[in-house]
């Protein structure tokens, strides 16, 4: 099968999208399929050598070193570039729409090269043009409506209009999702939320959980660092609940030997940096970013506890990576997290700092409980979350999409 895999931004650990593209494409080629990734910036890193990468350049208005930049007039190539710039200038987020238009233009001249197109979370209007030409499947990890709701709740009323404008692409995503017959999501919790928020029919949705590299994310021989807690999250996003974890850590330091490694790129002088300073915990909180997969795996395996304090998760790769590392997990009872972790984590109500402080404290002084949770998590991952299984289930959905578009000869039962 010849597969075009689309991702509007793909750098690993950039919202998990790059991780999904990298490992799914690898799993697909290992099954004998041909995969070409079409990606906007930031581009994916370390794709399997058998996977072809086609870069779909944008104006790259949100690059790490110069976010919300104003491009030179010579950089403007066409109307799509003008749309991208105008949307940013009016406080919107243009990438899903503009990437979909660019990739639709590319694929229009290459219809004969592919059997199926698989979109990763873009849901841009250009996909509807692609669907006229080729079988189309789309992955929706979770409805971004949930991000918007949490962001609005955490935003002062003076800025709520700007938050609504930033999420202006959601109306487009809803309309596009409703017109794609074959949608993949990563948990039954996400499937229910997508059906509710996007108005899609339940029969459009197929659940395929994400996988993890269990050879990379594994327990190590070296002793775990005493009192170390690790959290992997976009720390400045209210959805991830890091503020609640920081408050819990500030309380714990009075009675426990504790440190927090926060795997996140913090906005300079942003909300997380300010809260760390206000709580007086800069000496025990270490933000780290730009880690390789191997470094992240080693860090997770070095911790006594991993924490996912999110207000909502459609799946949570960091939770599965922690369990694969046999690192005991404390997580919010939110979104798909209970479904993902099963009985292999301590669960607390999202946003409950008192409960989070208590559970973390109890686990820090109970090595036997930590050992049992870590071992159970490792077993659960080995049984349920492998990329080879993800790829095989995804191919079955491709077959379904191809069959749906194929004309049925007269008198033939489908």
Secondary structure, 3 states (H helix, E strand, C coil): CEEEEEECCCCCCCCCHHHHHHHHHHHHHHCCCEEEEEECCCCCCCCCCCCEEEECCCCCCCCCCCCCCCCCHHHCCCHHHHHHHHHHHCCCCCHHHHHHHHHHHHHHCCHHHCCEEEEECCCCCHHHHHHCCCEEEEECCCCCHHHHHHHHHHCCHHHHHHHHHHHHHHHHHHHHHHCCCEEEECCHHHHHHHHHHHCCCHHHEEECCCCCCCCCCCCCCCCCCCCEEEEECCCCCHHHCHHHHHHHHHHHCCCCCCEEEEECCCCCCCHHHHHHHHHCCCCCEEEECCCCHHHHHHHHHHCCEEEECCCCCCCCHHHHHHHHCCCCEEEECCCCHHHHHCCCEEEECCCCHHHHHHHHHHHHCCHHHHHHHHHHHHHHHHHHCCHHHHHHHHHHHHHHHHHHHCCCCCCCCC
